Amino acid sequence: MGIRFKGARRLIVLKAFCVFSRNREILVYEKVDKKTGQAFLRPIGGKIEFGERSSEAIQREVYEETGQKIKELKLLGVLENIFTQAGDLHHEVDFVYDAKFANEDIYNLERIEVREGENLYFASWKSVNELQKSDPPFVPPDILKLLNQ
């Protein structure tokens, strides 16, 4: 889902991400782009649904993907992410949050299950320095700049 302006042929997609942190590490998981087959790392989050506030979206996304509730939600910033993927131009507006898991035992785990629909992934803790030069790349990349401010 995205926002389409009258006369526009393309969508601007609104997303919300959460950068859970542990000792200068953030929680990320690896996905593979269906169109290109290229792998990438990303934080937990996803699309904001129509009529939903970004703060509601990130709470929903975290719960859907991890089964965990969050607390101490704080907006870190809003970023624009314009990129080309498989030859197509994409435009996202990303709301980036910091939060804590309500269940603090999560921070003792090295891997956390992440579900997106029928797909199962495993998130792990990576340092910001590691993500700046990671292969596969971390997306959206401007989140790392936001964290280094």
C-alpha positions as CSV (number, residue, x, y, z in Angstrom):
1,M,0.0,0.0,0.0
2,G,1.2,3.5,-0.7
3,I,-0.1,7.0,-1.3
4,R,-0.9,8.0,-4.8
5,F,-1.4,11.6,-5.7
6,K,-3.9,12.6,-8.3
7,G,-2.3,12.2,-11.7
8,A,0.7,10.4,-10.3
9,R,1.7,7.1,-11.8
10,R,3.9,6.0,-8.9
11,L,3.4,5.5,-5.2
12,I,5.2,7.0,-2.3
13,V,5.3,4.2,0.3
14,L,5.2,5.0,4.0
15,K,7.1,2.7,6.3
16,A,8.0,2.5,10.0
17,F,11.2,0.9,11.4
18,C,12.4,0.2,14.9
19,V,16.1,0.1,15.8
20,F,16.2,-1.9,19.0
21,S,19.6,-1.5,20.5
22,R,21.9,-3.5,22.7
23,N,25.4,-2.4,23.5
24,R,25.8,-0.3,20.3
25,E,24.3,-3.1,18.3
26,I,20.9,-3.0,16.5
27,L,18.6,-5.8,15.7
28,V,18.5,-6.7,11.9
29,Y,17.5,-9.6,9.7
30,E,18.4,-10.6,6.2
31,K,15.8,-10.7,3.4
32,V,16.1,-11.4,-0.3
33,D,14.5,-9.1,-2.9
34,K,12.0,-11.2,-4.9
35,K,12.6,-9.3,-8.1
36,T,16.4,-9.1,-8.1
37,G,17.4,-12.0,-5.9
38,Q,19.7,-9.5,-4.0
39,A,20.0,-10.0,-0.2
40,F,19.9,-7.1,2.2
41,L,19.8,-6.4,5.9
42,R,17.0,-4.4,7.5
43,P,15.6,-3.5,10.9
44,I,12.2,-4.8,12.1
45,G,9.3,-2.8,10.6
46,G,7.1,-2.4,7.5
47,K,4.4,-0.5,5.7
48,I,2.1,1.9,7.4
49,E,-1.5,1.1,6.6
50,F,-4.0,3.7,5.5
51,G,-5.5,5.5,8.5
52,E,-2.8,4.2,10.8
53,R,-0.3,6.4,12.6
54,S,3.4,5.5,12.3
55,S,3.6,4.9,16.0
56,E,0.7,2.4,15.7
57,A,2.2,0.8,12.7
58,I,5.6,0.1,14.3
59,Q,3.9,-1.5,17.4
60,R,1.7,-3.6,15.1
61,E,4.7,-4.6,12.8
62,V,6.9,-5.6,15.8
63,Y,4.1,-7.7,17.3
64,E,3.2,-9.4,13.9
65,E,6.9,-10.1,13.2
66,T,8.2,-11.1,16.6
67,G,5.1,-11.7,18.8
68,Q,6.6,-9.1,21.2
69,K,5.2,-5.9,22.7
70,I,7.3,-2.8,23.0
71,K,7.6,0.1,25.4
72,E,9.4,3.5,25.6
73,L,8.7,4.2,21.9
74,K,10.6,7.3,20.7
75,L,10.7,8.8,17.2
76,L,14.3,9.3,16.1
77,G,13.6,10.9,12.7
78,V,11.8,10.7,9.4
79,L,13.9,9.9,6.3
80,E,13.2,9.9,2.6
81,N,14.6,6.8,0.7
82,I,14.6,7.1,-3.0
83,F,16.2,4.2,-4.8
84,T,16.2,2.1,-8.0
85,Q,15.4,-1.6,-7.8
86,A,15.3,-3.9,-10.8
87,G,15.3,-0.7,-13.0
88,D,12.3,0.8,-11.3
89,L,12.4,4.0,-9.2
90,H,11.0,3.8,-5.7
91,H,10.2,6.4,-3.1
92,E,9.7,5.7,0.6
93,V,9.2,7.9,3.6
94,D,10.5,6.1,6.6
95,F,9.6,6.8,10.2
96,V,12.5,5.5,12.4
97,Y,11.8,4.7,16.0
98,D,13.8,3.5,19.0
99,A,12.0,1.3,21.5
100,K,12.5,-1.4,24.1
101,F,11.0,-4.9,24.1
102,A,8.6,-5.2,27.0
103,N,10.1,-8.6,27.6
104,E,13.7,-7.8,28.5
105,D,14.8,-11.4,28.2
106,I,14.8,-10.8,24.4
107,Y,18.1,-8.9,24.9
108,N,19.8,-12.1,26.1
109,L,19.1,-13.9,22.9
110,E,21.6,-13.9,20.0
111,R,18.9,-14.8,17.4
112,I,15.2,-13.8,17.4
113,E,12.5,-15.3,15.1
114,V,11.0,-12.8,12.7
115,R,7.9,-13.8,10.7
116,E,6.6,-12.0,7.6
117,G,3.5,-13.9,6.5
118,E,4.6,-17.4,5.8
119,N,8.3,-16.6,5.8
120,L,10.5,-17.1,8.8
121,Y,13.7,-15.1,9.3
122,F,16.2,-14.8,12.1
123,A,17.2,-11.4,13.4
124,S,20.6,-10.9,15.1
125,W,22.5,-8.1,16.7
126,K,25.0,-6.2,14.6
127,S,27.1,-3.2,15.4
128,V,26.5,0.1,13.5
129,N,30.1,0.0,12.3
130,E,29.6,-3.5,10.9
131,L,26.5,-2.5,9.1
132,Q,28.2,0.5,7.5
133,K,30.3,-1.8,5.4
134,S,28.1,-5.0,5.5
135,D,27.6,-7.4,2.6
136,P,24.7,-7.8,2.1
137,P,24.0,-4.0,2.4
138,F,21.9,-2.5,5.2
139,V,18.7,-0.7,4.1
140,P,17.5,2.0,4.3
141,P,21.1,3.2,4.6
142,D,20.3,6.7,6.0
143,I,19.1,5.0,9.3
144,L,22.8,4.5,10.0
145,K,23.5,8.2,9.5
146,L,20.7,9.0,11.9
147,L,22.1,6.7,14.5
148,N,25.6,8.3,14.2
149,Q,24.2,11.9,14.9
